[in-house]
Amino acid sequence: MPALAKSIPPIDYSNIYENLLHNQATCIVMLDNQFCVQYLNEAAESLLQTSVKRSIGVALSTLVKDDDQLLTACQRALEHHCEIRLRNHLMLLPAIVQEKTINCIVTPFEQDSEPHVLLECQENEALVKITRDEEFMERQHSNRELIRGMAHEIRNPLGGIRGAAQLMAEETGSEQFLEYTRIIIQETDRLTELVNRMQADARVDLDQSINIHSVIEDVRHLVEAENNGRLSIQQDYDPSLPNVKGNRDLLVQALLNVIRNAVEAVDSDSGEIILRTRIDRLTSDMPRKQVVRVEVQDNGAGVPAELTNRIFDPMVTSKPTGSGLGLPITAEIITRLDGVMDFKTRPGKTVFRLYLPVFERNEGVET
């Protein structure tokens, strides 16, 4: 007898198309004719820092802040039945208080005989960050070797200078010479501490569970005390953030360098500094990796255009009395902690951003 043909179930193409759409790298947002969300794919959830469940039926104007240009593009696409493209469009997300630069295609279509709008968005900054991170890591390796080489060469002469100053202090009876030797010892100790920071001992524990707000507040109080209370530093924290993985002492040093830079960049009378924390996701090293974002924002003149590509290099500074080591040391620390650091600058608004990995192990001591 001939073999019976096996019954092949029909292919459910709707599920296949839905899975393809949901896993696209391009952000897909479907809106109804009132510009309320009907669908988000996974990439759009990451871009807008929300989920499908929370955003269904929510107006687009709630997810993006004061974006008349995008809403006008949606309106025109519906009215004229045409595709509209926005290039290098600046989108402000109130959920995480962050600007995103995107390219967006706005397309009208019909669903169940009702007009709808489809948004296809690609984040420019994510593509730039991937390239910058690769270049940044290469430069960081060179910078690290340069900084450690300098530290090694400086350490030995400092020890000799300090020792000679101590001998002079013991052998002379002059109060004037004692004051001179005290200054020599004090300054060599200060430079030795700087050298130690430049070398950043590789044996320190980098897997501590750190309450980032505790670190930020310690640094804020220190910086305000250094400025005798003349400068007020504003706080914009997300209290629900998880702990980060790292080393407390290194994080204190990194934040101290960045916040001191901000203080030096602002006017003493009208200066404004904002410390901000948010949960975020990185797409540069692995898809949608959750991180804690720490921002230091100031309203100074901004980083000079000729320095923006070299700001993390040693000895690069726009300040007459600056050493040009603060940001390179900070970048070295953040890199060692498996984090990422970048910045945006324009006159009146400069933001340095530190992206720190979330502490994920069950064990560990919270500090």
N, C-alpha and C positions, 0 to 999 in steps of 0.2 A: 504494500500500500504506500502511496506517496506520503511523504512527511507533511504534517499539517503546518501551514504557515503560521509563524508566531505573530501574535497581535502586538503591533507597535503603537504605544500610546502617542497621541498627538503632541507635538512640541508646543509648549506654552511660550510663545514668543513675547508675550507681554511681560513675563517675569525676566526674560533675558534682557529685553530693552531697559527695564527698570533697573536691573543690576548694573548694566553698562552705564546708564545715566548716573546712578548713585556713586559709582566709583571713578567717574571722570576726574582728571586733575583740574579741569576748568570749573570754576564756580558757576553753578546753574541755579537761578532763582526764578520761579514762576509766580506771577502776580495776576490777580483778577483785575477787572476794569476799574476798581476803586484803589488799585495799587496796594492791596493787602496780600500777604504771602500765602500761597497755596502749596508750594513745594520748595524744598532746599535739598541739594545733594550734599554729600559729606564734605566736599571742598568748600562749599558755601557756608556750612555750619562752622567750619574752622575760621574762615575769613571774617564772618560776622559775629563770632564768639557766642553762638546760640545753638539751639537744636530745633529739629523739625517740630517736635511736640510743643515747645514753648512759643514757636513763632507762627504756627498756622493761624491765619485770620488777623495777624498783627500787621498794622500799617507799615509800609517801608520807611516812612518818615520817623517811626519809633526806633527802628534798627540803625538808621544813619541820621546824623544830626545836621540840621540846617542845610540840607542838600537840594536846593532849588533847581540846580542844573540837572541833576539826575531825574527828579520828578518831572521837570519840563520835557526832558527827552522822552520819558514814558508817555506823557500826554500827547506829544507831537507824533510819536510812533503810532498811537491808536488813531488819532484824528486823520493822519495822512496815509495810513497803511504803508509805512516805509520803515526801513531799517536805519537806525541812527547809531553812530559810533562815537564814543567818548575816549579820547586818548590822554594819558597822564592825568586822569581825573583824581582829585584829592577827596577822599572819603573819610569823614570823621566818625568813629564808632564810639558812642557814649558809654557802651557797656565796659570798655577797657580804656577809655580816654586815650585813644591813639589814632593818628592819621595813617591811612593806607593810600598808596598811589596805585591806581588800577587802570587797565584798559577795559572798556565795557562795550558790548554790542547789545543794543535794545531792539528787539524784534516783536512785532505784533502777530498774534495767531488766534485761531478760534478753537475753543474747547466746549463741546456740547452746545454749539451754536451761540456761545457767549464769547465776547472779545477778551483776550488775555494778553499779557506782556511777558516775554522771556528775556531775562538778563543773563548774558554770558560774560563773566568777569575773570580777568587774569591779574594777579597782583604783581606789579612791577618790582616792588621792593624785595619780594622773596627771591626773584631772579637775580637782582643786584647783590643781595646778601650772600647767595651761594658763591658767586664769583669773588666777592670781597672776602669771604671767609677763607677761600683757598689761597688768595694772595696774602691775606692777613696771617695765616698760619705759617707761610713761608717766611714772611718778614719777621714774625715773632720768633722763629727759630734763630734767625740771624741776630735779631736784637738781643735775645736771651744770652747768646754766646758773647756778644759785645759787652753787655752789662756785667756778666759774671767775670769776664776777663778784666774789665776795668776795676771791679771790686777787689779782685785778687791782687792786682798791681798796687792798689791804694792801701790795702790793709796793712802790709808790712811796714811801709814808711810811717804810717800813723802810730803804730806800736812803738817805733823808735822815738818819734817826737814826744809821745806821752812819757816814755821812760826817762828821757833826758830832762823833761820839764819837772818830773818828780825829784830827780837828783838835784836839780838847781834849787828847788824849793827847800830841800833838806839842808843844803850847804850854805845858803845865803841867809843873812839875818835881816835884810832890808825889807821893810813893809812894802816898798814900791815894787821890788822884784818878786815878792810873794804874790802880789796882785797880778803881775804879768804872767807868772807861771800858772796861777789859778785860771786865767783866761785861756792859756794854751791848752791846759788839761781839759777844760770845759768844752772847747771847740773841737779838740781831737776826739773826745767822747761822742760829741754830736755827729761828727763825720763817720766815726766807727759804727754808730747806730744806723746811719744812712747806708753804709757799705753792707751791713748785715741784711738790711731790707732789700738791697739790690741783688744779693746772692740768694735770698729766699730759700732757706734750708729745705732741701728736697725730702727730708725725713719727717716732716710734720704730718700729723694725721689730717687727711683730707676727707674723711668719711664721717665727720660729726653731723649730728642733727641740730640745725641752727634755726632759732627763731629770728628771722631777718629783721623784724621790727625792733627787737631788743638791741640788735647791732646798730641799726640806723639811729635809734634814739640816743644811744651812748655817744655816737659820733656827732649828732646834732647838738647835744648839750656841750660837748667839748668845743665845737666850732663857735657856738654862741658865746661861750666863756672867753675864748680867745679874742673875740671882737667886743668884749665888755658889754654885751647885750645891745649893741647899736644896730645889729642886723637881726630881723625876725625871719625865721625859716618856717615856711608853711608846710603842713603835713596833709597828705591826701592818701590815706592808707586803706587797703582792703583787709579788714581784721580777720577774714575767714581764710587767709592764705595758709597753705601747709608749710611745714619747715623745709628749709633747703639743705642740700648736702654740701659740706665744705669744711672750712676751718675758721673758727671765730676770729682769731688774731689776724689772719690774712684778709678776711672780709672787712674788718675794722680798718686795716691799712688801705685797702682798695677804695672804700667809700670816703675815707678821710682825704685821700688825694683828690678825688673827683669833686667833693663838696668844697674843699679849700680852693680849687680852681674856679668854681662857680663864684665863691665869695670874692676872689680877686678880679673876676670879670665884671662885676656889677658896680654901679655907682653907690657910694656909701649912704647917700640920702634917699635915693629912689630905687635902690636895689631890691629885687624880689627873687627869692629862691623857693622852689617847690620840690618837696620830696614825695614821690608817688610810687605806690606798689600795686601791681595787678597780677592776676594769673594770665598766662599767655601760652601760645604754642609756637614752636619753631618748625619750619619745613626745610631748613637748610641742610641739616645733617641726617635726620630721619623723619618720616612723615608724621606731622602733628604731634611732636614731642612736647609734653606739658612742662612748662618752666614757670618760674616766678620772675617777673620783670620789675626791676628797680630803676626809676628814673630820677635824674637830678636835672631840674630845669632852671634856667636863669634868664633874666631879661637884659643881659649885657649886649655888647656890640657884636658878638658872634665871633666864630673862628675865621681869621683872614683866609680868603680864597686860596692864596698861595700855600697855605699850610694844611688844608683839609685832607690831602692825600698822604701827609707825612706826620700827622699829629701824634701818632703812636710810636714814632721813631725816637730814639734817644737823642737828647740835646736839641730837640726842636721845640722852640717856644717863642711866643710873641711878647713875652713880658721881659722888661729890662733886667729884672733881678731873678728871673726864673731859672731853674736848673735844667728844665726839659726832661726830667726823669719821672715825674709824678705819674703821667698817663702811661708811659711805657711799662713802669712797674705795675700799675693797676692792670693793664692788659695782660701782662705776664701772669699775675695772680688769677685773673678770671679764666684764662686759658688753662691753667693748672687745675682749676676747679671744674673743668669740663663745661664751662659756660661760654657765652658769647658776649662781646661788647661792641656797640656801635654808637653813632651820634647823628643828629640832624642839627643844622645851624643856619640861621639867618639873623640879620640885625633885629634885636629885641626878643629873640627866642632861640636859645640853644638847649638841646636836650641830650644828655648822655644816658644811654640805656644799658643796663647790665642784666643779662638773661642767665639765671642761675637754676641748675637742675633741682628738681623736687626730691626730697629725701624719701626713698621708697622701701628701705629695709625695715623690718619689724624691730630689730634691736637697735640700740644706740641711746645716747643720753641727750636729752633736750637741754639746750643751753640758752 
